[in-house]
Amino acid sequence: MGPINLHEFEEAAKRKLNKLAYDFIAGGVEDELTLRANREAFNHFVLLPRVMIDVSSVDTSVQLFSRKLDFPIFIAPTGGKNLVLPNADETVAQAALNSKTVICTATGTQKILEEGKPLLWWSNSTGQPNKAAAASYARRVEDQGGKAIVLTVDNAYQSNRDRNNRNRFDYGYMQTGVPKPGDPPQPPRNPARPAMWQPHTANLTWDYIDWVRSASSIPIILKGILNPIDAGLAVQRGASAISCSNHGGRQLDGAIGSLDALPDVVDAVGGKIPVLMDGGIRRGSDILKALALGAKGVLVGRSPLWGLAAYGQPGVERVLWMLGAELKLAMALAGIRNTAEIDRKIVKKLG
Ligand SMILES: Cc1cc2nc3c(=O)[nH]c(=O)nc-3n(C[C@H](O)[C@H](O)[C@H](O)COP(=O)(O)O)c2cc1C
């Protein structure tokens, strides 16, 4: 029998992937405190289900940027999909299309877009170094049909990932995939040194939002907000939405678990823009908790990759289907008929 839940998808994927690729995807930064905190946070909140409500029909749809989406579940940006399969970005994009969900991606959508398929995509970027480049990027995304820019704001530097350092992981593999037995020998490009002080977009500031706004009206979602001060600034500086996220525990170790951060972030935003969240979502009831604490939707990062590694495109679709089905059932069992009815009254913080 195939996997019956997302945890089993990870096990199935682990059996198929080489260690280097599995560790790259599964791993977090340094001691993986934040990676674990993402999952543990779901134990800090419990549901208070309502009963005696007619839940014979349950509607999981949400409205986001004036668009109705069947489920509040979106595919997070994940670089390095080629470690799983060649053309993985394309395969995941096709799965997103079939599942009618949003995919955040920088590459791999091109072929599907050229075929004129109605892919719902948000373009992910860590930012461009100056106004001209940011404006031209925003224009390009809008022209190509991208529905939003997801600006990753917690990625100023390459973080220090022990598993990758131990495996002598070469970031070049993210493009090429991991060499297989029989491939011509390659000199190791990472001489087992911790990856320290490798800038991505180290000069990124709030001005970036103005740079995008000067060129395009496309929504800009800031991904990687944990501090309520930043959540407030995001609203003030004109972000269209934020994702409460610690990059799946892959950037700053010791940062708060995403779900633990969510209530204060939501309060700081005060309903002015949608708040998404990502990190540690593995069950429909996890999504229900996130929505109850004020998220409009969730992004999932590793789980679609486990589906991809285990069964290719059908695996990604199965993962998305499973999460959606679990969410619908969790809503029904909590006495909730539609996403508009979900609020903080159905969740309680322990301790
Ligand atoms: C293999 C991998 C690559 C990732 N690459 C990116 C990236 O390029 N940009 C980004 O904003 N986040 C990236 N992330 C973080 C995810 O977008 C997301 O925040 C995180 O995976 C959510 O946690 P989850 O994996 O528990 O669902 C990556 C995550 C993984 C696992």
The ligand as an ORCA input file, in Angstrom:
! r2SCAN-3c Opt
* xyz 0 1
  C      14.485     22.105     -0.572
  C      13.932     23.437     -0.166
  C      14.248     24.561     -0.923
  C      13.710     25.816     -0.578
  N      13.966     26.892     -1.374
  C      13.373     28.076     -1.094
  C      13.544     29.196     -1.951
  O      14.214     29.114     -2.985
  N      12.915     30.362     -1.612
  C      12.162     30.460     -0.473
  O      11.607     31.521     -0.183
  N      11.985     29.411      0.348
  C      12.558     28.233      0.066
  N      12.353     27.172      0.898
  C      11.448     27.315      2.058
  C      10.008     26.984      1.662
  O       9.511     27.916      0.740
  C       9.079     26.999      2.890
  O       9.236     28.201      3.596
  C       9.310     25.826      3.831
  O       9.745     24.683      3.144
  C       8.014     25.524      4.567
  O       8.190     24.520      5.491
  P       7.780     22.978      5.213
  O       8.853     22.425      4.342
  O       7.761     22.405      6.583
  O       6.422     22.983      4.527
  C      12.883     25.931      0.571
  C      12.584     24.789      1.328
  C      13.095     23.558      0.968
  C      12.722     22.345      1.789
*
